[in-house]
Amino acid sequence: MYKINLNCDLGEGAAFDNRIIPLINSANIACGFHAGDHAMMEATAGLCIDNNVDIGAHPGYPDKENFGRTNLDVTPEQVYDYTRTQLKALGDIVGKDKIVHIKPHGAMYNQAAKSKELSDAIVAAITDYNKNLILMALSGSQMIKSAREKGLRYASEVFADRAYEADGSLRARSLENSMITDENLAVERVIKMVKTGKVVAYTGEEIDIEAHSVCVHGDSEKAFTFVKKLNEAFSQNDIKTVGLIEAIK
């Protein structure tokens, strides 16, 4: 039997969190910089605890106006501080040891995926806070390499609804055909990634990919039905959904 972790970015103000949480394994909770606030973090974490879902921090840039999706000219020191501050914010609410993982958000995620300096800063912030945390990051990215170099546990993440470039990076949202809108195709791609460790890039070639966890987005009614469809496909393809600690074994 194959195994995969299902994760979702939550606590960002969407109305469907309470419906999505029972269907996933790991929640990435916004920590107030790009979205969310203390009350939202507390409520989302409570839903996770009630449904036995892993709690993860989802730190982003302090840029609510652009939902943390705009690249910023940041220093490693700033990224360290952003990461550490948001980890502490969530830890102060749920308890430091209740956080299982951390997944950077949006532009921070994408910039660090290609920058050793920013990745090293994120890894340093994590290890200084709690060296037992798992860094969830784009499969094959610099963040994964930095975590491996520093001995930090990591989970390689893949995306159900995003197109990949030939180098394994995500196709920028600003470009055409960056999103996979056909649900059946998205499901087929995820099954292939889990079972074969391969995905077809936007340019047509098949590239290697490591899949510990697959990201699903929970910000619409359609997302809720898609998560259900994905879970059904896993059952039909001998794939078990598991917590993140089990997924990376």
Helices and strands as residue ranges (DSSP letters): E 2-10, H 17-20, G 21-23, E 26-30, H 38-50, E 54-58, G 64-66, H 76-94, G 96-98, E 99-102, H 106-114, H 116-130, E 134-138, H 142-150, E 154-159, H 183-196, E 198-200, E 206-208, E 213-217, H 221-236, E 239-241, H 244-247
